[in-house]
Amino acid sequence: MSSLAKELVESGIHFGQRRSNWNPRMAPYIHTTRNQVHVIDVRETIKGLLLAKRFIQKLVSEGKDVCFVGTKRQARGALEARCAEVKMPYVTERWLGGTLTNFRTIRDRLRRLEELESLQQSGEIRNYSKKMESQLTREQKKIFRNLNGIRGMTKLPGALVAIDTTREVNALNEARNLGIPTICLIDTDGNPELADIPIPGNDDSMRAIDIVIRELCAAVSEGRSQRAESAATSGDRGDDMRGDAAEETAPAGRRRSSRSQFRARGRADEADTGAAPRSEAAPAVENA
């Protein structure tokens, strides 16, 4: 058993919901039932996780972002820690309706947050009355709590990662309406049809969630490294092409033909040997 599979099993990711609380669409991902509790097939979990990692790595290497959504208490700590490291947007509080479909309004609220923060930092907020200062402070805290995780998201993400499809159904529906691919950690009571890449597993275990988010964020880092390498390679190739173009350009702005170059070398040789220069019947031919 690989180290990743061992970690997943030890975290309890294979424990599903009770048999009376399952979604029949999850039947392909269930291995067996023990004590009226479904046991998820860990092979399907690893398969979905590796597929999601490859997809995210390719997506980030193309310059796109991945938005992580997990508003349940068990997922907040992992998302805030892991996503902050790789500088990816995340939502750990209530999903505001229209976060994706009405993204322009969300950006306006973030600009409002920046205005309120500048008032706090400069001390200008003290010029207002006590009542107005209290209102502005409450507004700033509310916007910060709901939108701080996505304040760096200046464009729609290339993919959406959700923990628990039942809880994040609004976010998944918005992504689906906009054609944004979705990656979901789904328990046996979830709907796998809401996910383009399902990762079947226990979405109530803090350790299991942390491992899944850790692996996906590692894929983000790898994709970013590939993007940097490709940018450096293309930059070196561009410098080489510019250097070749400079070498091919003649001082007069034209490229001399091989015949004219040969004649120039011949005149130089005759001058070195002291021989009389040969008369040229026609001027040197130059290419346009």
Buried (B, 14 or more C-beta within 10 A) or exposed (E): EEEBBEBBBEBBBBBBBEBEEBBEBBEEBBBEBEEEBBBBBBEBBBBBBBBBBBBBBBBBBEEBBBBBBBBBEBBBBBBBEBBEEBEBBBBBBEBBEEBBBEBEEBBEBBEBBEEBEEBBEEEEBEEEEEEEBEEBBEBBEEBBEBBBBBBEBEEBBBBBBBBBBBBBBBBBBBBBEEEBBBBBBBBBBBBBEBBBBBBBBBBBBBBBBBBBBBBBBBBBBBBBEBBEEEEEEEEEEEEEEEEEEEEEEEEEEEEBEEEBEEBEEEEEEEEEEEEEEEEEEEEEEEEE
